[in-house]
Amino acid sequence: MSTSQNSDLERALSALRLLKETCSAALDALKQPLSSTQLSLLSSPPPTATLHKDFQSLLTLIYTSTTKLTLVLRPSAPAPRAALGPINDLGTSITSLAACATLFDLHGSTLSAYARRASREICDSVISLANTFVEDSGDEYLVRTGTVHDLVEKARRELPADNLAAVKMQWKADRGMLEDSLNDINAMIEDAGEEGGDDLEGEGFDDDDEWDELGFGSSKKLSNVELERVKKVQPLVRFATLLHKRIVPDILANVSGTDPQLLAALDALPPQSHSIVLALEELVASLYAPQKPAALSSAIAAFSDAIHKLHASAVTDTLLSSGADVAKQMSALNLDNNESANSNGDKQKKDPRRWFDACLAQIDKSAKAVDELLASDNATTT
């Protein structure tokens, strides 16, 4: 390699090291909330649609610059001098992406969390790509480039249009996990009801610890007493899963507006939703044999508490009145003022609060039934 080529290579490697530092600085910025200094530089707060468009454009630039970079630095035919432009462009786009992601804070923390997380993942992947050229002579450059491209495409697809859409996306993910947990409980009851079945003993799986290590839970069968407890828990979880599911069509589907109070009400929901997911996972774990009544009782209390907190966050005047305002506006567009139309309008304006309150009452009733069964079992054994 000539002196000129060595010089070009050193300049390219220096630029790649600087790119890594740029990505690290972007990662640090993504950990910080939107500052007053950043806000002061804005002539006016950018609307969500503008930020969304800018974010998508920056993702395209990162994808393109990454492709150019790997083409000119591929080990089979490196052209270090030609890499300087793409490296510089990539660093500029990474810095702008981080800045854009923090601006989503203006439109809700749930939406901002998606943008920040996607940006962090892309920064990390670009650092890995730079490292493969700086430290490993580009041995895995195709894999690293593919990772950057995949994360960019994922961010393009998954970035929600607004904060409400972000909350709904989180809700859908949590609902799937809740339904999985309910299916686990249903399977416990179904498996216990099956007569016969495969005898696992003698097949090398006679140690419960081995099953736990493999992630299958305990291989011990439920006793009749334990099975009755599972059956008592089943309606509790079913009602709770239903309450969680109905929040989207009965409350979130009617929400409209971007005022700070509404954004705050929406942002309060995902943490409560995820708390239910975690509480239910603990509850399901406590149902496997051998059950510990104290642990089961504690799990029931934690699960019920999480449901109450979600109900308190979702069934609020802020969220329900937002939907009522939309209903009024739609009603005003109805030119048919006959009695039938008014009757239909009254039905559409029904406050869903009563349904959620009734469902919560059923959840409390089911939780109480489990507690009473545990108390009865405890009295029998003492």
Contacts in CASP RR format, 6 or more apart in sequence:
PFRMAT RR
TARGET T0000
AUTHOR 0000-0000-0000
METHOD contacts of the structure
MODEL  1
MSTSQNSDLERALSALRLLKETCSAALDALKQPLSSTQLSLLSSPPPTAT
LHKDFQSLLTLIYTSTTKLTLVLRPSAPAPRAALGPINDLGTSITSLAAC
ATLFDLHGSTLSAYARRASREICDSVISLANTFVEDSGDEYLVRTGTVHD
LVEKARRELPADNLAAVKMQWKADRGMLEDSLNDINAMIEDAGEEGGDDL
EGEGFDDDDEWDELGFGSSKKLSNVELERVKKVQPLVRFATLLHKRIVPD
ILANVSGTDPQLLAALDALPPQSHSIVLALEELVASLYAPQKPAALSSAI
AAFSDAIHKLHASAVTDTLLSSGADVAKQMSALNLDNNESANSNGDKQKK
DPRRWFDACLAQIDKSAKAVDELLASDNATTT
1 9 0 8 1.000
5 80 0 8 1.000
8 80 0 8 1.000
8 81 0 8 1.000
9 78 0 8 1.000
9 80 0 8 1.000
11 80 0 8 1.000
11 81 0 8 1.000
11 84 0 8 1.000
12 73 0 8 1.000
12 80 0 8 1.000
12 81 0 8 1.000
12 83 0 8 1.000
12 84 0 8 1.000
12 87 0 8 1.000
12 133 0 8 1.000
13 80 0 8 1.000
13 133 0 8 1.000
13 134 0 8 1.000
15 83 0 8 1.000
15 84 0 8 1.000
15 87 0 8 1.000
15 88 0 8 1.000
16 87 0 8 1.000
16 130 0 8 1.000
16 133 0 8 1.000
16 134 0 8 1.000
17 130 0 8 1.000
17 134 0 8 1.000
18 87 0 8 1.000
19 87 0 8 1.000
19 90 0 8 1.000
19 91 0 8 1.000
19 94 0 8 1.000
19 126 0 8 1.000
19 130 0 8 1.000
20 127 0 8 1.000
20 130 0 8 1.000
20 131 0 8 1.000
20 134 0 8 1.000
22 91 0 8 1.000
22 94 0 8 1.000
22 95 0 8 1.000
23 91 0 8 1.000
23 94 0 8 1.000
23 123 0 8 1.000
23 124 0 8 1.000
23 126 0 8 1.000
23 127 0 8 1.000
23 130 0 8 1.000
24 123 0 8 1.000
24 127 0 8 1.000
25 95 0 8 1.000
26 94 0 8 1.000
26 95 0 8 1.000
26 97 0 8 1.000
26 98 0 8 1.000
26 119 0 8 1.000
26 123 0 8 1.000
27 98 0 8 1.000
27 120 0 8 1.000
27 123 0 8 1.000
27 124 0 8 1.000
29 98 0 8 1.000
29 99 0 8 1.000
29 102 0 8 1.000
30 98 0 8 1.000
30 101 0 8 1.000
30 102 0 8 1.000
30 116 0 8 1.000
30 119 0 8 1.000
30 120 0 8 1.000
30 123 0 8 1.000
32 102 0 8 1.000
33 102 0 8 1.000
33 105 0 8 1.000
34 102 0 8 1.000
34 103 0 8 1.000
34 105 0 8 1.000
34 106 0 8 1.000
38 99 0 8 1.000
38 102 0 8 1.000
38 103 0 8 1.000
39 45 0 8 1.000
45 106 0 8 1.000
46 54 0 8 1.000
46 103 0 8 1.000
46 106 0 8 1.000
48 104 0 8 1.000
48 107 0 8 1.000
48 111 0 8 1.000
48 161 0 8 1.000
48 162 0 8 1.000
48 163 0 8 1.000
48 258 0 8 1.000
51 100 0 8 1.000
51 103 0 8 1.000
51 104 0 8 1.000
51 107 0 8 1.000
52 159 0 8 1.000
52 161 0 8 1.000
54 100 0 8 1.000
55 97 0 8 1.000
55 100 0 8 1.000
55 101 0 8 1.000
55 104 0 8 1.000
55 115 0 8 1.000
55 155 0 8 1.000
55 159 0 8 1.000
56 156 0 8 1.000
56 159 0 8 1.000
58 93 0 8 1.000
58 96 0 8 1.000
58 97 0 8 1.000
58 100 0 8 1.000
59 97 0 8 1.000
59 122 0 8 1.000
59 152 0 8 1.000
59 155 0 8 1.000
59 156 0 8 1.000
61 89 0 8 1.000
61 93 0 8 1.000
62 90 0 8 1.000
62 93 0 8 1.000
62 94 0 8 1.000
62 97 0 8 1.000
62 122 0 8 1.000
62 126 0 8 1.000
62 148 0 8 1.000
62 152 0 8 1.000
63 148 0 8 1.000
63 149 0 8 1.000
63 152 0 8 1.000
63 153 0 8 1.000
65 86 0 8 1.000
65 87 0 8 1.000
65 89 0 8 1.000
65 90 0 8 1.000
65 91 0 8 1.000
65 93 0 8 1.000
66 86 0 8 1.000
66 90 0 8 1.000
66 126 0 8 1.000
66 129 0 8 1.000
66 145 0 8 1.000
66 148 0 8 1.000
66 149 0 8 1.000
66 152 0 8 1.000
67 145 0 8 1.000
67 149 0 8 1.000
68 85 0 8 1.000
68 86 0 8 1.000
68 89 0 8 1.000
69 83 0 8 1.000
69 86 0 8 1.000
69 87 0 8 1.000
69 90 0 8 1.000
69 129 0 8 1.000
70 129 0 8 1.000
70 141 0 8 1.000
70 142 0 8 1.000
70 145 0 8 1.000
72 78 0 8 1.000
72 79 0 8 1.000
72 80 0 8 1.000
72 82 0 8 1.000
72 83 0 8 1.000
72 86 0 8 1.000
73 79 0 8 1.000
73 80 0 8 1.000
73 83 0 8 1.000
73 133 0 8 1.000
73 138 0 8 1.000
73 141 0 8 1.000
74 141 0 8 1.000
75 137 0 8 1.000
75 138 0 8 1.000
75 139 0 8 1.000
75 141 0 8 1.000
90 126 0 8 1.000
94 122 0 8 1.000
94 123 0 8 1.000
94 126 0 8 1.000
97 119 0 8 1.000
97 122 0 8 1.000
98 119 0 8 1.000
98 123 0 8 1.000
100 115 0 8 1.000
101 112 0 8 1.000
101 115 0 8 1.000
101 116 0 8 1.000
101 118 0 8 1.000
101 119 0 8 1.000
102 112 0 8 1.000
102 116 0 8 1.000
104 111 0 8 1.000
104 112 0 8 1.000
104 114 0 8 1.000
104 115 0 8 1.000
104 116 0 8 1.000
105 112 0 8 1.000
107 162 0 8 1.000
107 163 0 8 1.000
107 258 0 8 1.000
107 263 0 8 1.000
108 163 0 8 1.000
108 166 0 8 1.000
108 263 0 8 1.000
108 266 0 8 1.000
108 267 0 8 1.000
109 163 0 8 1.000
109 267 0 8 1.000
110 163 0 8 1.000
110 166 0 8 1.000
110 167 0 8 1.000
110 170 0 8 1.000
110 266 0 8 1.000
110 267 0 8 1.000
110 270 0 8 1.000
111 160 0 8 1.000
111 162 0 8 1.000
111 163 0 8 1.000
111 165 0 8 1.000
111 166 0 8 1.000
113 166 0 8 1.000
114 158 0 8 1.000
114 159 0 8 1.000
114 160 0 8 1.000
114 166 0 8 1.000
114 169 0 8 1.000
115 159 0 8 1.000
118 151 0 8 1.000
118 154 0 8 1.000
118 155 0 8 1.000
118 158 0 8 1.000
118 159 0 8 1.000
119 155 0 8 1.000
121 151 0 8 1.000
121 155 0 8 1.000
122 148 0 8 1.000
122 151 0 8 1.000
122 152 0 8 1.000
122 155 0 8 1.000
125 144 0 8 1.000
125 147 0 8 1.000
125 148 0 8 1.000
125 151 0 8 1.000
126 148 0 8 1.000
128 144 0 8 1.000
128 147 0 8 1.000
129 141 0 8 1.000
129 144 0 8 1.000
129 145 0 8 1.000
129 147 0 8 1.000
129 148 0 8 1.000
132 138 0 8 1.000
132 139 0 8 1.000
132 140 0 8 1.000
132 141 0 8 1.000
132 144 0 8 1.000
133 141 0 8 1.000
158 169 0 8 1.000
160 166 0 8 1.000
160 168 0 8 1.000
160 169 0 8 1.000
162 258 0 8 1.000
163 258 0 8 1.000
163 263 0 8 1.000
163 266 0 8 1.000
163 267 0 8 1.000
164 252 0 8 1.000
164 255 0 8 1.000
164 266 0 8 1.000
167 252 0 8 1.000
167 266 0 8 1.000
167 267 0 8 1.000
167 269 0 8 1.000
167 270 0 8 1.000
168 248 0 8 1.000
168 252 0 8 1.000
170 270 0 8 1.000
170 273 0 8 1.000
170 274 0 8 1.000
171 244 0 8 1.000
171 247 0 8 1.000
171 248 0 8 1.000
171 252 0 8 1.000
171 269 0 8 1.000
171 270 0 8 1.000
171 273 0 8 1.000
172 248 0 8 1.000
174 244 0 8 1.000
174 270 0 8 1.000
174 273 0 8 1.000
174 274 0 8 1.000
174 276 0 8 1.000
174 277 0 8 1.000
175 241 0 8 1.000
175 244 0 8 1.000
175 245 0 8 1.000
177 277 0 8 1.000
177 281 0 8 1.000
178 240 0 8 1.000
178 241 0 8 1.000
178 244 0 8 1.000
178 276 0 8 1.000
178 277 0 8 1.000
178 280 0 8 1.000
179 241 0 8 1.000
181 237 0 8 1.000
181 277 0 8 1.000
181 280 0 8 1.000
181 281 0 8 1.000
181 283 0 8 1.000
181 284 0 8 1.000
182 237 0 8 1.000
182 238 0 8 1.000
182 241 0 8 1.000
184 284 0 8 1.000
185 230 0 8 1.000
185 233 0 8 1.000
185 234 0 8 1.000
185 237 0 8 1.000
185 284 0 8 1.000
185 287 0 8 1.000
186 234 0 8 1.000
188 222 0 8 1.000
188 227 0 8 1.000
188 230 0 8 1.000
188 287 0 8 1.000
188 288 0 8 1.000
189 227 0 8 1.000
189 230 0 8 1.000
189 231 0 8 1.000
189 234 0 8 1.000
192 221 0 8 1.000
192 222 0 8 1.000
192 227 0 8 1.000
192 230 0 8 1.000
200 206 0 8 1.000
200 219 0 8 1.000
204 210 0 8 1.000
205 211 0 8 1.000
205 219 0 8 1.000
206 219 0 8 1.000
208 217 0 8 1.000
208 218 0 8 1.000
208 219 0 8 1.000
208 220 0 8 1.000
211 217 0 8 1.000
211 218 0 8 1.000
211 219 0 8 1.000
212 218 0 8 1.000
217 288 0 8 1.000
218 288 0 8 1.000
218 289 0 8 1.000
218 290 0 8 1.000
220 288 0 8 1.000
220 289 0 8 1.000
220 290 0 8 1.000
221 289 0 8 1.000
222 230 0 8 1.000
222 289 0 8 1.000
222 291 0 8 1.000
223 289 0 8 1.000
225 377 0 8 1.000
226 287 0 8 1.000
226 289 0 8 1.000
226 290 0 8 1.000
226 291 0 8 1.000
228 373 0 8 1.000
229 287 0 8 1.000
229 291 0 8 1.000
229 296 0 8 1.000
229 370 0 8 1.000
229 373 0 8 1.000
229 374 0 8 1.000
229 377 0 8 1.000
230 287 0 8 1.000
232 366 0 8 1.000
232 369 0 8 1.000
232 370 0 8 1.000
232 373 0 8 1.000
233 283 0 8 1.000
233 287 0 8 1.000
233 300 0 8 1.000
233 366 0 8 1.000
233 370 0 8 1.000
235 362 0 8 1.000
235 366 0 8 1.000
236 300 0 8 1.000
236 303 0 8 1.000
236 304 0 8 1.000
236 363 0 8 1.000
236 366 0 8 1.000
236 367 0 8 1.000
236 369 0 8 1.000
236 370 0 8 1.000
237 280 0 8 1.000
237 283 0 8 1.000
237 303 0 8 1.000
239 359 0 8 1.000
239 362 0 8 1.000
239 363 0 8 1.000
239 366 0 8 1.000
240 276 0 8 1.000
240 280 0 8 1.000
240 303 0 8 1.000
240 307 0 8 1.000
240 363 0 8 1.000
242 359 0 8 1.000
243 307 0 8 1.000
243 310 0 8 1.000
243 311 0 8 1.000
243 356 0 8 1.000
243 359 0 8 1.000
243 360 0 8 1.000
243 363 0 8 1.000
244 273 0 8 1.000
244 276 0 8 1.000
244 310 0 8 1.000
246 352 0 8 1.000
246 355 0 8 1.000
246 356 0 8 1.000
246 359 0 8 1.000
247 269 0 8 1.000
247 310 0 8 1.000
247 314 0 8 1.000
250 352 0 8 1.000
250 355 0 8 1.000
250 356 0 8 1.000
251 314 0 8 1.000
251 315 0 8 1.000
251 319 0 8 1.000
251 320 0 8 1.000
251 352 0 8 1.000
252 319 0 8 1.000
254 322 0 8 1.000
254 323 0 8 1.000
254 324 0 8 1.000
254 326 0 8 1.000
254 327 0 8 1.000
255 262 0 8 1.000
255 266 0 8 1.000
255 319 0 8 1.000
255 322 0 8 1.000
255 323 0 8 1.000
255 326 0 8 1.000
256 322 0 8 1.000
256 323 0 8 1.000
256 325 0 8 1.000
256 326 0 8 1.000
257 322 0 8 1.000
261 318 0 8 1.000
262 318 0 8 1.000
262 319 0 8 1.000
262 322 0 8 1.000
265 313 0 8 1.000
265 316 0 8 1.000
265 318 0 8 1.000
265 319 0 8 1.000
266 319 0 8 1.000
268 313 0 8 1.000
269 310 0 8 1.000
269 313 0 8 1.000
269 314 0 8 1.000
272 306 0 8 1.000
272 309 0 8 1.000
272 310 0 8 1.000
272 313 0 8 1.000
272 314 0 8 1.000
273 310 0 8 1.000
275 306 0 8 1.000
275 309 0 8 1.000
275 310 0 8 1.000
276 303 0 8 1.000
276 306 0 8 1.000
276 307 0 8 1.000
276 310 0 8 1.000
278 306 0 8 1.000
279 299 0 8 1.000
279 302 0 8 1.000
279 303 0 8 1.000
279 305 0 8 1.000
279 306 0 8 1.000
280 303 0 8 1.000
282 299 0 8 1.000
282 302 0 8 1.000
282 303 0 8 1.000
283 296 0 8 1.000
283 299 0 8 1.000
283 300 0 8 1.000
283 302 0 8 1.000
283 303 0 8 1.000
285 299 0 8 1.000
286 292 0 8 1.000
286 295 0 8 1.000
286 296 0 8 1.000
286 298 0 8 1.000
286 299 0 8 1.000
287 296 0 8 1.000
293 374 0 8 1.000
293 377 0 8 1.000
293 378 0 8 1.000
296 370 0 8 1.000
296 374 0 8 1.000
297 371 0 8 1.000
297 374 0 8 1.000
300 367 0 8 1.000
300 370 0 8 1.000
300 371 0 8 1.000
301 367 0 8 1.000
303 367 0 8 1.000
304 363 0 8 1.000
304 364 0 8 1.000
304 367 0 8 1.000
307 360 0 8 1.000
307 363 0 8 1.000
308 360 0 8 1.000
311 356 0 8 1.000
311 360 0 8 1.000
314 356 0 8 1.000
315 352 0 8 1.000
315 353 0 8 1.000
315 356 0 8 1.000
315 357 0 8 1.000
320 351 0 8 1.000
320 352 0 8 1.000
320 353 0 8 1.000
324 349 0 8 1.000
324 351 0 8 1.000
327 345 0 8 1.000
327 348 0 8 1.000
327 349 0 8 1.000
328 349 0 8 1.000
331 345 0 8 1.000
331 348 0 8 1.000
331 349 0 8 1.000
334 341 0 8 1.000
END
